[in-house]
Amino acid sequence: MDTRHAVLVLVLVLTAVMTIRGIVAAASGDIGTVGRQVVVGALLLVFGIGLYRRWTHLG
């Protein structure tokens, strides 16, 4: 597996962890944490996909 794909896998794993944390926070009624997990997870996913798509241009 080359580095480009490893970065994508890492981003997807981290996004999944953020999603699970958001679900757990929603189940416990902590709306502030849910919002934070959604925003940070979305930013991480967008950044990771952008990095994956532009890997050859950047490196």
N, C-alpha and C positions, 0 to 999 in steps of 0.2 A: 504494500500500500504506500503510495507516495504521500508526501507531506500535504498536498492539496486536499486529498481525500481524508487524511487524518484530521485536518482542521475542520472539515465539514462534519465529520462524525462527532468531534468534540463539541461543536456548536449545537448539533442536534441533541446530544446527551444533556448538555447544560440547559437547553430550552425545555427538554422533558422534565428535568429536575425543577425548574422554575414553575412549570405547569402543575406538577404534583404539589409543590408547596402552596400554590394558589388555590388548588382544590381543597387541601387540608385547611387552609385559612378560611375559605368560604364555608366549609362545614362547621367551623368553630365560631363563625359569625364575625370575624375580624376583617371588615371591609377595607381598611387602610392597607393591610398587608396584601389583600387580593389585588388592589389597584397597583401597588408597587411591583408585585410579581408580574402582572400583565405588562406593565410598561417596560420593566427591565428585560423581561423575556422577549418582548417584541423587538426592542433595540438590539439585543444580542443576536436574534435570528436575522434581522435585516443586515446588520454588520457582517455576520458570518456568511450569508449568501452573497453579499456584494464582494467580499474578499474572495470567496470561491470562484465567482464568475470572472473576476479581474486578476486572478492569480498570475497569469502569464505576463500581463502588462506591468505588474508591480515587481516581479521578482526575477 
